[in-house]
């Protein structure tokens, strides 16, 4: 048992940071990595040794703690420090619009346009024809009007901001009438009543949770009413004994009372999803044609673009909305506008199937089965090339995927996945090993198996997924 003075002696023998940095074994690392990162890793390693020695007082300790400063361990620590916090993830969950994983991946043309705008200067707020100051709000207006039939359009940084701005501009200090069954809560515990309160409007609930009728709205109207609000329940569904007022009827009630009707479509949709084998959703064009004065929706959900809030509707309403002081606080930056323009142009040109989110939703089952089989074969080959112990069962199985992003909550398209089951290791443990790879691979757990769903994987990602699974061992494979 070492005496207390022995521990103190060992503590004094710990090397100084400069001494470690002069070690020839670190010369290559110092030549490749920023000095600050190497210094931080060395300090952290020395502190771990110091804590280990103090914790080992009264026990048999290492003969030479300085020898534990392994250059390979320091390099790993430096690499971890230099890794970006926002990292690429391979989505094997089968959830197409996965909110936690960044929702919709951008299409290639949108990425190209984004890179061109981000890498230099642009005419964000400059009118090239007049040689004078312009407005960022003009760039996408004509394109959105063409796609939706709106008289005018604008873009903000997300749909919650769009709703906030519309209410603040059109109804501040007055009542907004909305069905009780549409008082939704969106991701992150943001609730519509809270957004309305922040916009400075008073909520007037009508109807019940499951049934609201036209007369409920009519009876609620009074001298303090500012507008009628309809909210699409995109992240849940009420089934059974239900009734709701459609947009055309609600807009008629609003016109009779001289009040505008605002519809928050949430996810938003520019095309008929029935063509993708999904439940039909009201499109933005249909909603405006039915009489809505203003319609708001997201850019990064069913539309398949970047995070954005889009506002379409009548010119008079949009002019008032654009003049409101909040517009500057919620305006989009050049990157969001560039990515959104690149996405919207695909819709205009009839190339919407090039949008990854829509392409994933439209992938036929036979293709998903082929991709899952290819992944299984790649994993089997990668495992066979290694030397490990234990067992990993790799099988192709039929599953159901999800749209995600608070859209189409009842849709569960058939899909195909590779199911992994490791003997002696839980599915959660295997999932954790894949999540710490670079790139990280995120699947989903069901019935004590880790599922890698082919719907949200591309052929180009299969090799990386197989390599990640093989590196998660040790185990032998069993097909």
SVG drawing of the C-alpha trace seen along z (x, -y; Angstrom):
<svg xmlns="http://www.w3.org/2000/svg" viewBox="-76 -53 87 71">
<polyline fill="none" stroke="black" stroke-width="0.4" points="0.0,0.0 1.7,-3.2 2.1,-5.8 0.5,-9.3 3.9,-10.7 4.3,-8.2 1.1,-9.6 2.4,-13.1 5.7,-12.2 3.8,-10.7 1.7,-13.8 4.9,-15.9 6.3,-13.7 3.4,-14.3 4.7,-16.1 4.1,-19.7 2.1,-20.5 5.1,-22.0 7.1,-18.8 4.6,-16.6 4.3,-18.9 8.1,-18.6 7.7,-14.8 8.9,-13.8 5.9,-11.4 3.5,-14.4 5.4,-16.3 3.2,-14.8 0.0,-15.6 1.1,-19.2 1.8,-19.6 -1.7,-18.4 -3.9,-19.8 -4.4,-23.3 -2.0,-23.8 -4.9,-24.8 -6.6,-21.5 -3.5,-19.5 -2.8,-21.6 -6.4,-21.1 -6.2,-17.4 -2.8,-17.2 -4.2,-19.2 -7.2,-17.0 -5.1,-13.8 -2.8,-15.1 -5.8,-16.1 -7.3,-12.6 -4.0,-11.1 -4.0,-13.5 -7.5,-12.5 -6.7,-8.8 -3.7,-9.1 -5.7,-11.0 -8.4,-8.4 -5.9,-5.6 -4.4,-6.9 -3.9,-3.9 -4.0,-1.4 -1.4,0.0 -0.9,-2.5 0.8,-2.7 4.6,-2.8 4.9,-5.6 1.8,-7.7 3.6,-9.9 3.9,-6.8 0.1,-6.7 0.0,-9.8 -0.4,-7.7 0.0,-9.7 -2.7,-7.7 -5.1,-8.5 -4.2,-12.2 -4.9,-12.1 -8.3,-10.6 -9.0,-13.3 -7.9,-16.0 -10.1,-14.5 -13.1,-14.6 -12.5,-18.2 -12.2,-19.2 -15.3,-17.4 -18.1,-19.8 -21.1,-19.9 -23.6,-19.9 -22.8,-16.6 -24.1,-14.5 -26.3,-11.7 -27.5,-8.7 -31.2,-8.3 -32.2,-4.7 -35.3,-5.3 -37.8,-5.2 -39.2,-8.5 -38.9,-10.7 -39.4,-14.1 -37.5,-13.4 -37.7,-16.6 -34.7,-15.6 -32.6,-14.8 -33.3,-18.1 -36.5,-17.1 -36.3,-17.3 -33.0,-16.8 -32.6,-19.4 -32.7,-18.4 -29.5,-18.7 -30.6,-21.8 -31.4,-23.6 -28.0,-22.7 -26.3,-24.0 -28.2,-27.3 -27.5,-27.5 -23.8,-27.0 -23.7,-29.7 -25.4,-32.3 -23.6,-31.4 -20.2,-31.5 -20.3,-35.0 -22.4,-38.2 -25.9,-38.3 -28.8,-40.7 -30.5,-39.9 -31.6,-43.5 -30.5,-45.1 -32.5,-45.7 -30.1,-45.0 -32.3,-46.6 -32.8,-49.9 -29.4,-49.9 -31.1,-50.7 -32.1,-49.1 -34.5,-46.2 -36.4,-43.9 -35.5,-40.3 -39.3,-39.7 -39.7,-40.2 -37.5,-37.3 -39.9,-34.4 -43.2,-36.2 -43.9,-35.6 -42.8,-31.9 -45.1,-31.3 -48.0,-33.2 -47.6,-31.0 -47.6,-27.8 -50.5,-28.6 -52.7,-31.1 -52.2,-33.6 -52.3,-37.4 -49.2,-37.9 -46.8,-35.9 -44.0,-36.3 -41.5,-34.1 -40.3,-34.2 -38.1,-31.9 -40.6,-29.2 -44.4,-28.5 -44.8,-29.4 -43.3,-32.8 -45.7,-33.1 -48.7,-32.5 -47.4,-34.9 -46.8,-37.6 -50.1,-37.2 -52.0,-37.4 -50.0,-40.3 -50.5,-42.2 -54.2,-41.5 -55.7,-41.0 -53.6,-42.6 -55.7,-43.6 -58.8,-41.9 -60.4,-38.4 -59.5,-35.5 -62.1,-32.8 -60.9,-29.2 -62.3,-25.8 -61.4,-24.1 -60.5,-21.0 -57.8,-22.9 -55.9,-24.3 -52.8,-22.2 -49.5,-21.8 -46.6,-21.6 -43.0,-20.2 -41.1,-21.5 -44.3,-22.1 -45.2,-25.3 -49.0,-25.7 -51.2,-27.7 -52.8,-29.6 -49.3,-30.6 -48.5,-31.9 -51.7,-33.8 -51.0,-35.4 -47.5,-36.4 -49.1,-38.0 -51.3,-40.1 -54.6,-38.6 -57.4,-37.2 -58.5,-33.6 -62.2,-32.9 -62.8,-29.1 -65.8,-27.7 -67.3,-24.2 -66.0,-21.1 -62.9,-18.9 -64.5,-16.6 -67.3,-18.6 -67.5,-22.2 -70.4,-23.6 -70.8,-26.7 -73.3,-28.3 -70.6,-28.0 -68.5,-30.5 -71.5,-32.7 -72.6,-33.0 -69.0,-33.9 -68.7,-36.9 -69.0,-40.3 -67.7,-43.9 -64.3,-42.8 -63.8,-39.9 -60.8,-40.4 -60.6,-37.2 -61.5,-33.6 -58.6,-31.1 -58.6,-27.5 -55.7,-25.3 -54.9,-22.0 -54.4,-19.3 -51.4,-17.9 -49.7,-16.2 -52.8,-14.3 -56.2,-13.1 -59.6,-13.0 -61.6,-10.0 -65.1,-8.7 -68.0,-11.1 -66.5,-14.3 -67.5,-17.4 -65.4,-20.3 -66.2,-23.3 -64.5,-23.3 -62.5,-26.3 -65.2,-27.3 -67.9,-27.4 -65.7,-29.3 -64.6,-31.8 -68.2,-32.4 -69.0,-33.1 -66.0,-35.5 -67.1,-37.4 -70.6,-37.8 -69.2,-39.4 -66.6,-41.4 -63.7,-39.5 -60.7,-37.7 -60.2,-34.0 -56.7,-32.7 -55.8,-29.0 -52.7,-27.5 -51.9,-24.4 -49.0,-23.5 -47.0,-21.1 -48.3,-22.6 -48.6,-20.7 -48.2,-21.9 -49.1,-18.6 -51.7,-15.9 -50.2,-13.3 -52.6,-10.6 -50.2,-10.2 -47.7,-8.9 -50.1,-6.4 -50.6,-8.6 -53.8,-10.1 -54.9,-13.1 -54.0,-16.5 -55.5,-19.9 -53.1,-21.8 -52.3,-25.4 -53.8,-26.3 -57.1,-24.5 -57.2,-26.2 -56.8,-29.7 -59.3,-28.8 -61.8,-27.8 -61.8,-31.3 -59.0,-31.6 -57.7,-35.2 -54.3,-34.1 -52.7,-30.7 -49.5,-29.8 -47.4,-26.6 -43.9,-25.2 -41.1,-24.9 -39.3,-21.9 -42.1,-19.4 -44.3,-18.1 -42.9,-20.8 -39.5,-19.2 -37.4,-22.4 -35.5,-24.3 -37.0,-25.6 -39.2,-28.5 -42.7,-29.8 -44.6,-30.8 -47.5,-33.2 -49.8,-33.4 -53.0,-35.2 -54.7,-38.5 -52.6,-41.5 -54.1,-43.8 -53.5,-41.4 -49.9,-40.6 -49.1,-44.3 -50.3,-44.8 -48.3,-41.8 -45.1,-43.0 -45.4,-46.4 -45.5,-45.0 -42.4,-45.6 -42.2,-41.8 -41.4,-41.1 -37.8,-42.2 -37.5,-40.0 -38.7,-36.9 -37.4,-37.5 -35.4,-34.7 -31.7,-34.9 -30.2,-34.5 -29.5,-30.8 -33.1,-29.9 -34.3,-31.9 -31.8,-30.3 -32.6,-26.8 -36.4,-27.5 -36.1,-29.0 -34.1,-25.9 -36.9,-23.7 -39.8,-25.7 -38.4,-25.8 -38.6,-22.0 -42.3,-22.2 -42.7,-24.8 -40.8,-22.7 -42.7,-19.5 -39.7,-17.9 -41.0,-17.5 -40.0,-13.8 -36.4,-15.0 -37.2,-16.4 -35.8,-13.8 -38.7,-13.8 -41.3,-13.2 -39.0,-10.7 -38.7,-8.7 -42.5,-8.7 -43.0,-7.6 -40.5,-4.7 -42.3,-1.5 -42.1,1.5 -40.1,3.6 -37.4,1.0 -37.3,0.8 -37.0,4.6 -34.1,4.5 -32.3,1.8 -32.8,3.7 -31.5,6.9 -28.4,5.0 -27.8,3.6 -28.1,7.1 -25.6,8.5 -23.2,5.6 -23.4,6.1 -22.8,9.8 -19.8,9.3 -18.3,6.7 -18.8,9.0 -17.2,12.0 -14.1,9.9 -13.5,9.3 -12.5,11.4 -14.9,11.3 -16.7,13.3 -20.4,13.5 -23.3,13.5 -25.2,11.0 -28.4,12.0 -29.0,10.0 -32.4,10.4 -34.6,8.5 -38.1,7.8 -41.2,6.0 -42.0,2.9 -44.0,-0.3 -42.3,-3.6 -43.7,-7.1 -44.0,-10.5 -42.9,-12.4 -42.6,-16.1 -46.1,-16.4 -47.5,-15.4 -50.0,-12.7 -50.1,-11.1 -52.2,-8.1 -50.0,-7.3 -47.8,-4.3 -46.4,-3.2 -45.2,0.3 -41.4,0.5 -38.5,3.0 -35.7,3.0 -32.7,4.9 -33.2,6.2 -30.1,6.7 -30.0,8.8 -26.7,9.3 -26.4,12.2 -25.1,10.9 -25.8,7.2 -29.0,5.3 -30.5,3.5 -30.0,0.2 -26.3,1.0 -26.0,1.7 -27.9,-1.4 -25.5,-3.4 -22.4,-2.0 -23.8,-3.1 -24.7,-6.5 -21.1,-7.2 -19.8,-6.5 -18.8,-9.2 -21.1,-9.5 -23.5,-8.5 -26.1,-5.9 -29.5,-6.2 -32.0,-3.4 -35.0,-2.5 -35.6,0.3 -38.6,2.7 -39.0,6.1 -35.4,6.1 -34.1,5.7 -32.4,2.7 -34.1,1.8 -32.4,0.1 -35.3,-1.1 -34.5,-1.3 -37.1,-4.0 -34.8,-6.8 -31.6,-5.3 -30.0,-5.9 -27.9,-3.4 -24.9,-5.7 -25.2,-5.3 -25.4,-1.5 -21.6,-0.9 -21.2,-3.4 -24.0,-1.7 -22.5,1.7 -19.1,0.5 -20.6,-1.0 -22.4,2.3 -19.2,4.3 -17.2,1.9 -19.8,2.2 -18.7,5.7 -17.2,8.0 -19.6,10.6 -19.8,13.2 -22.7,12.9 -25.6,15.3 -28.0,14.7"/>
</svg>
